[in-house]
Amino acid sequence: MREPSAPFKMFVYGTLMKGFRNYDISIKGHEVSMVPARTRGKLWHLCDGDYPAMKEGGGWVYGELVEVDDFSKMIDIVDDIEDYFGPGDPNNEYDRILVPVEITNTGELELAYAYFYRPDNIGSEENPAIALPEGSWKAFKAQE
């Protein structure tokens, strides 16, 4: 594992959510709990990669708060999917950051790891992206 293992929860908002491609190869069968949740940020759909990117921002990003049975094993798998190599690594596509996450049906706050997209050229000609002001990649994919 690349960092300390607590807390044992992750906020997922894209391909790691239930029903999407990376859920099946990483989280499926290992979840202890999975509840609808949201955190602060700005969400984009990356056109060339067909996956989302969350940047810092004041809007809401919607996804799932996931607790897994073996966090130390699972976080390495997820880090590999997200191209996260460790704190401050210049090769990171995403940074794993501890953030407050709100459980949407209770309003309860918990700390969880979330992946924030590093490149600054999001939405440029070299990195085409669609801003998702509603903050839900799941809703965006349902409309395709």
N, C-alpha and C positions, 0 to 999 in steps of 0.2 A: 504494500500500500504506500502511496506517495505522501501521505500526511496523516496526522492523528485521526482516529476513527470516530470520534464523537462530534456532532450528534449522528445518530444512525438513520437519518432520513434524508431524502432527496426530493427536490421539487422538479418535476419533469413537465415539459410543455410542448413537446414535439414528437419525434420518432420513437421516444422512449415511453410514450403513453400507451395504455392498453389499446390494442387494436391496430397499432402501427408497427412498422417493420423491425425496429430495434428492440421493441418490448419483448418480442418472441425470443430473441437471442441473448437477452440480458436479464430481464426482471421476471419474466413469466415463470411461475412456480416457486418463486422465492419471496413474494410479497407477504408480509405479515398484515399490513393494512395499506389501503390506497383510497384516498378521499379527494373529492374536488377541492381545489385550493387556488389561491392567487397570490401574486407578489408584485411589487412595484417594478416597472421597467417599460421598455418600448419594444414591440415585436415586429419582426420582418419575416417575409418568406424569401429565401434565397433561390432565385430562379434556376441557376445552373446546377444546384445540388439537390433541389426539391426537399429542403428541410428548413426549419425556422432558425432565427437568430434573435436572441434577446440582448438588448443594450440597456444601459442605465437610462432611466427616465421616470417621469411622474405618473404615467398611466398604469393600468393594471394589465398583467399578463396572467392568463388563466391556464391551469393545467391540473396536475395531480400531486399530492403529497404522498410519497411512498416510503414505507418502512419495510426493509428486507430482513431476511433471517440471518444472513451472513454478510454484513456490511463490508468487512475487510476484503472479501472475495469479490463482491458485486461492484464496489467502487472502482477497482482496477479495470474491470470489464467495461464499465461505463466511461471511465477516463479514456480508455483506448478508443471507444466509439466517438467521443467528443474531441479527440486529438488534444488531450490535456496531458502534459508531460511533467508538470510540477509547478510550484509557485514561481512566477517570474520567468519561466522558460520562454525564450523568444520564438520557439516553434509551436507554441500553443495556438490553436485556432479558437479555443474557448478557455476562459479562466473559471475555475470552480471557486465559488464565493459563498460564504455563509450569509444567509439573508433571512429576515423575518418573513414568514409565510402565513397567510390567513386562511383557515379552513372556511370555505364559503358557506356551509350550512350552519355553522355555529358561531363564526366570528372569532374563534379562538386563534391565538398567535403561537406559532412554533418556529424554532430555528431549523433551517435545513440548507443543504448544499444545493446550489443552482449553477448552471453553466451560462456565462455571459460571453458573447461573441467579441473577440479582440479586434479584428481588422477595422480600420476607420473608413475604408472606402466603400462601405455598404451603400447600395443604391447607385453606384457609379456605373459607367459603361463597362469597366473591367469586372465589376461585381454586381450584376443586376439584381435588384431586390424590390419587393412590393411591401410597402408599409402596411401593417395590419393594426389600425387604430383601435379596433374592437378588442385586440389583445388575445384572440383565440385562433391558434393554428388549426385546431380541430374543426372549428366552424368554417375557416377558410377552405380546408380540404374537402369538407362536405359539400361546398358549393361548386367545386371543380367539375 
